Amino acid sequence: MTRYTEHNSTRSSAVSLGRGLDLRSPVLLASGTVSYGEELNMLTDLGKIGGIVTKAISPELRTGNPPQRIAETPCGMINAIGLANVGLDRFVAEKIPFLEQLDTAVIVNIAGKSIDDYCTVIERLESCACINAYEINLSCPNVKGECMIMGVSRDATFEIISKLRTITDRHLMVKLTPNVTSISSIALAAEEAGADSVSLINTLVGMAVDYKKRKPLLANVTGGLSGPAIKPVALAKVWEVYNAVKIPVVGMGGISCFQDAMEFLVTGSRAIQIGTMNFVDPDIGETIADAIEEFFTAPENPTIEEYVGSLIVG
């Protein structure tokens, strides 16, 4: 395992998500925004945050969707990367040696076309001691006919998480899509099937166009909307799920500063993930983690355990 577990108990903002996923800070960096950590590690101190969530890994190498794959939108961005990744073999051979050196939690995001794909990846990664948890991606909105199909079905979610629970004792975090009628129903299915936590929200389905050219900005036409524009939606979904499940909630969606992170914590997130803002400020995770630690170290403030989910309503 990575060395970070030795230091957790000394920090006021340390949190546990259960089943061995203990974080020195509630701040995680979201999948798809930090690649496999190598580049960002040269720009910021990853040892100051709770952990990173790697780019999604599938059994095979994937080139993803054709360009244009990213476009800026008001208060955010829209992407249709299409889960491009190096594939399982190269991940183990080329990326695991780097991840073994990190002084922070390593969570591997996993995607696939079928239940067998998810099982294949986890079975191979079980021998990699540096991995602390798996984030099961059931919610990518820009890959047609794949993980999104499972993530919008309560029965499919239950089936896949039940199967994965039988092949690993590691922490299973299930990433949920907001593009459903009832996100709490999907979260409950994940919990009943053996998930240890849920992370939400993934991107919202969106579209951007050039009215002069009369063309969409993305070759895929639609994509996933992220950034500050989606924060109010994300907070509402976190609150809904927090009040429905007993397992920890990891909140994300438009977090760009300390205040945003605190809003997610008080709404029910035990940990948070920072995504789009990593492209704007590579130090954003460390900056927010330091501010959260300072807040919970101050004697006049509540502990993080007292604060999480303490939103006053009515």
PyMOL commands that set and color helices and strands:
alter all, ss='L'
color gray80, all
select helices_A, chain A and resi 3-6+8-10+38-41+46-48+87-99+115-125+147-151+154-165+183-193+228-242+258-267+277-280+284-297+304-307
alter helices_A, ss='H'
color red, helices_A
select strands_A, chain A and resi 15-16+22-23+27-29+51-53+70-73+76-79+105-110+133-137+171-175+197-200+204-207+209-210+215-216+222-226+249-252+269-274
alter strands_A, ss='S'
color yellow, strands_A
deselect
rebuild
show_as cartoon
